[in-house]
Amino acid sequence: MEKAMRLLKTKAFFGPSDLFLYTLMTSPWRPIGRKHLLSLAGLDETLVGGQSFAWSSLPDNIWTGVIDRSVVDLKWTEGQLSWRQAGGVAITEESILDYLWLDDSYATALDNLPWRTDEVLKKAIQGFPGLRILRQPLDEVLLVFLLSSAKSIPQIRQLCRKIHRLLGEDLGGENYAFPGWQSLSALSESDARELGMGYRAKYLVGTAEFLQERQGFLETVREKPYEEAHRLLMQLPGVGPKVADCVLLFGGKKTEAFPIDTWILQSLQKQYGMRGWTVGQMREFAGIHFGPHAGLAQQFLFSQQRNLGKREDLIG
């Protein structure tokens, strides 16, 4: 492990220009989904706005990222989304449609939100038309949000890339897969601190040990109803209500989840008049007011609040 850590220090991380050169050697572009399913603002916020840290923006409205063990490029041109395989194992169009939530259930979820009577939510939706909830692997999302507390989006992205590069499968073009929790269990707390995890190192190591002792735990979480899954996740070191909600919303397809982070707290206090409310009261309000797809409303409100004034992208 010490040798691997030394190797990591000697390698330069890839930048946007390196990624762009790599995408020039990939397969042809293919359209995916109907035209005007996503706006440019909605797509960009979906991919690089804090749900996932596996995507990077490139010139000309192109994004490159890793879905499981596949490297994929996405491009937005005059309302039409296109994709191409850019490395790793082969991926199907159906898998990308599912990952991006491009099926008809999205329209149903959006229609069921109370935007007709909630002017705050309506304005947020109008600001990011077509914004989606990515359907990511739960185990990968768990790692991301264990590391996310009080860090900015660029910091989290860099830290995740370090971990993937050290322990993950090489997919080509300086892209690496999520290594899995069994591989993560090889990290000691000192290794994790050396990578830049700070106090979060103990959470990563403790969670890795827990999951090694409880094989199948995350599969059980995925299968349980939201409230039970939420309680189970909070057994893990460093996982409180907010992290559990993030994991279930972005990795468990549980759109009831309503993570209350710094941005949502500000939105609820300033725009919904909830100063003095407890987080528990806010979660209860969200479930009643926004309904079974409260998590989709959360992302619209989060994006609106985070982009006000373009302040530092802290995940709190």
C-alpha positions in Angstrom: 0.0 0.0 0.0 2.9 2.4 0.8 4.3 1.7 -2.7 0.9 2.5 -4.3 0.7 5.7 -2.3 4.2 6.8 -3.6 3.2 6.0 -7.2 0.0 8.1 -6.7 2.1 11.1 -5.7 4.3 10.9 -8.8 1.4 10.9 -11.3 -0.1 14.1 -12.6 -3.9 14.2 -12.6 -5.6 14.7 -16.0 -7.0 18.1 -16.9 -9.8 19.2 -19.2 -7.4 19.5 -22.2 -6.1 15.9 -21.8 -9.7 14.6 -21.6 -10.7 16.5 -24.7 -7.8 15.0 -26.7 -8.8 11.6 -25.6 -12.4 12.0 -26.7 -11.3 12.7 -30.2 -10.4 9.1 -30.6 -13.7 7.6 -29.6 -16.8 6.2 -31.5 -19.3 8.2 -33.5 -22.0 10.3 -31.8 -25.5 8.8 -31.5 -28.6 10.7 -30.5 -30.3 9.5 -27.3 -33.8 10.4 -26.1 -36.2 12.8 -27.7 -35.2 16.4 -28.5 -35.7 19.0 -25.8 -35.9 16.5 -22.9 -33.2 18.5 -21.2 -32.1 22.1 -21.3 -28.4 23.0 -21.4 -28.6 24.4 -17.9 -30.5 21.3 -16.6 -28.1 18.9 -18.1 -25.0 20.6 -16.8 -26.5 20.9 -13.3 -27.4 17.2 -13.4 -23.9 16.1 -14.3 -21.6 18.4 -12.5 -23.8 20.2 -9.9 -23.1 17.9 -6.9 -25.0 14.7 -7.5 -22.1 12.9 -9.0 -18.3 13.5 -9.1 -17.6 11.2 -12.0 -18.2 13.8 -14.7 -16.2 16.7 -16.2 -17.2 19.5 -18.5 -15.4 19.9 -21.8 -15.6 22.6 -24.5 -18.5 22.7 -27.0 -21.2 21.4 -24.5 -19.6 18.0 -24.0 -19.2 16.1 -20.8 -17.2 13.0 -20.1 -17.7 10.6 -17.2 -17.7 7.0 -16.0 -20.8 5.0 -15.6 -19.9 1.8 -13.7 -17.0 0.5 -15.8 -17.8 2.4 -19.0 -16.4 5.8 -20.1 -19.1 7.8 -21.8 -19.2 11.2 -23.5 -22.4 13.3 -23.7 -23.1 16.2 -26.0 -25.9 18.7 -26.1 -26.6 20.3 -29.5 -29.7 22.6 -30.0 -31.8 20.5 -27.6 -30.7 17.1 -28.7 -28.6 14.9 -26.4 -26.1 12.5 -28.0 -23.6 10.0 -26.6 -20.6 7.9 -27.5 -18.5 5.2 -26.0 -15.2 6.6 -24.9 -13.5 3.7 -23.1 -14.0 0.9 -20.7 -16.4 -1.9 -21.1 -19.3 -1.7 -23.6 -22.5 0.0 -22.5 -25.9 -0.1 -24.0 -28.1 2.9 -24.8 -30.8 1.4 -22.5 -28.3 1.6 -19.6 -27.6 5.3 -20.3 -31.3 6.1 -20.6 -31.8 4.5 -17.2 -28.8 6.3 -15.6 -30.0 9.7 -16.9 -33.7 9.0 -15.9 -34.8 9.7 -19.5 -37.9 7.4 -19.3 -41.5 8.6 -19.1 -41.6 8.2 -15.3 -39.6 11.5 -15.0 -42.5 13.5 -16.6 -44.9 11.8 -14.2 -42.7 12.7 -11.2 -42.3 16.3 -12.3 -46.1 16.7 -12.9 -46.8 15.4 -9.4 -44.7 18.2 -7.8 -46.7 21.2 -6.4 -45.2 23.7 -8.8 -48.6 25.0 -9.8 -49.2 26.5 -6.4 -45.6 26.8 -5.1 -44.0 29.8 -6.9 -40.6 29.2 -5.3 -40.4 25.7 -6.8 -41.9 26.8 -10.1 -39.1 29.4 -10.5 -36.5 26.8 -9.7 -37.9 24.4 -12.3 -37.9 27.2 -14.9 -34.3 27.9 -14.1 -33.1 24.3 -14.8 -35.6 22.7 -17.2 -35.2 18.9 -17.4 -32.8 18.6 -14.5 -32.7 14.9 -13.5 -31.7 12.7 -10.6 -28.9 10.4 -11.8 -29.4 6.7 -11.1 -26.0 5.8 -9.8 -24.6 2.7 -8.0 -25.4 2.9 -4.3 -22.0 1.7 -3.1 -20.2 4.4 -5.1 -22.5 7.1 -3.9 -21.9 6.0 -0.3 -18.2 6.7 -0.7 -18.8 10.1 -2.3 -21.0 11.5 0.4 -19.0 10.1 3.3 -16.2 12.3 1.9 -18.4 15.3 1.1 -18.9 17.1 4.4 -17.8 20.8 4.2 -15.9 20.2 1.0 -16.4 22.0 -2.3 -17.5 20.2 -5.4 -14.0 20.5 -7.1 -12.4 19.2 -3.9 -14.7 16.1 -3.7 -14.1 15.4 -7.4 -10.3 15.5 -7.0 -10.4 13.3 -3.9 -12.6 10.7 -5.6 -10.3 10.6 -8.6 -7.3 10.0 -6.3 -9.0 7.0 -4.7 -10.2 5.6 -8.1 -6.8 6.0 -9.6 -5.1 4.3 -6.7 -7.4 1.3 -6.3 -9.8 1.2 -9.3 -9.7 -0.5 -12.6 -7.9 1.4 -15.4 -10.5 2.1 -18.1 -8.1 3.9 -20.4 -7.5 7.6 -21.1 -6.8 8.3 -17.4 -10.3 7.1 -16.4 -10.7 4.7 -13.5 -13.6 2.7 -12.2 -15.0 2.8 -8.6 -12.8 0.3 -6.8 -15.5 -1.2 -4.6 -15.7 -1.5 -0.8 -13.6 -4.7 -0.7 -10.7 -2.8 -2.2 -11.3 0.2 -0.1 -10.9 -2.0 3.0 -7.2 -2.1 2.1 -6.8 1.5 3.1 -5.7 2.2 6.7 -6.7 5.4 8.4 -3.3 6.8 7.9 -3.5 6.0 4.2 -6.8 7.7 3.9 -5.5 10.8 5.7 -2.5 10.9 3.4 -5.0 11.0 0.5 -6.6 14.1 2.0 -9.6 12.8 3.7 -8.9 14.4 7.1 -11.3 13.4 9.9 -13.4 11.6 7.3 -10.7 8.9 7.1 -12.0 7.1 10.2 -15.5 7.0 8.6 -14.2 5.4 5.4 -12.2 2.8 7.3 -15.0 2.1 9.7 -17.6 1.7 7.0 -15.3 -0.6 4.9 -14.8 -2.8 8.0 -18.6 -2.8 8.7 -19.4 -3.8 5.1 -16.7 -6.6 5.1 -18.4 -8.0 8.2 -21.9 -7.6 6.9 -21.8 -9.0 3.4 -24.9 -8.1 1.4 -25.7 -5.1 3.6 -26.0 -2.5 0.8 -28.1 -4.9 -1.3 -30.5 -5.2 1.6 -30.6 -1.4 2.0 -31.4 -1.0 -1.7 -34.3 -3.4 -1.5 -35.9 -1.9 1.7 -38.6 0.8 1.7 -37.2 4.4 2.2 -37.7 4.8 5.9 -36.2 1.4 6.8 -33.3 1.9 4.3 -32.6 5.3 5.9 -32.4 3.7 9.4 -30.1 0.9 8.2 -27.7 3.3 6.5 -27.3 5.4 9.7 -25.7 2.3 11.3 -22.6 3.1 9.3 -19.9 5.3 10.7 -20.2 8.9 9.7 -23.6 8.5 8.1 -26.2 10.9 9.6 -29.7 11.8 8.2 -28.4 14.0 5.4 -25.8 11.6 4.1 -28.3 8.7 4.3 -30.7 10.8 2.2 -28.1 11.7 -0.4 -27.1 8.0 -0.8 -30.7 6.9 -1.1 -31.7 9.7 -3.5 -28.7 9.5 -5.8 -27.9 5.8 -5.5 -31.0 4.0 -4.3 -33.7 5.4 -6.7 -35.7 6.6 -3.6 -37.1 9.9 -4.7 -38.8 10.4 -1.3 -35.4 11.3 0.2 -35.0 15.0 0.8 -31.4 15.8 1.9 -31.2 18.9 4.0 -27.7 20.4 3.4 -26.5 24.0 3.7 -28.2 25.2 0.5 -31.6 23.5 1.2 -31.5 24.9 4.7 -31.0 28.4 3.3 -33.8 27.9 0.8 -36.3 26.6 3.3 -35.4 29.4 5.8 -35.3 32.3 3.4 -37.9 31.3 0.8 -40.3 29.2 2.8 -40.1 31.1 6.1 -38.8 28.2 8.2 -36.4 30.0 10.5 -36.4 28.3 13.8 -37.6 25.0 12.4 -35.7 21.9 13.3 -34.3 19.7 10.5 -36.8 17.0 11.5 -39.6 19.4 11.1 -38.3 20.4 7.7 -38.0 16.8 6.5 -41.6 16.2 7.6 -42.8 19.3 5.7 -40.9 18.2 2.6 -42.6 14.8 2.7 -46.1 16.3 3.0 -45.6 19.3 0.7 -43.5 17.9 -2.1 -44.8 14.3 -1.9 -43.3 11.0 -3.0 -40.8 12.8 -5.4 -39.6 15.3 -2.8 -36.0 14.5 -3.8 -36.6 15.9 -7.3 -37.9 19.1 -5.8 -34.9 19.2 -3.6 -32.5 19.2 -6.6 -34.3 22.1 -8.2 -34.2 24.1 -5.0 -30.6 23.1 -4.3 -29.5 24.2 -7.8 -31.3 27.5 -7.6 -29.9 28.4 -4.2 -26.4 27.2 -5.0 -26.2 29.2 -8.2 -27.4 32.5 -6.5 -24.3 34.7 -6.8 -22.2 31.7 -7.9 -20.6 31.3 -4.4 -18.2 28.5 -3.6 -19.9 25.1 -4.3 -19.8 23.8 -0.7 -21.5 20.5 0.1 -22.6 21.0 3.7 
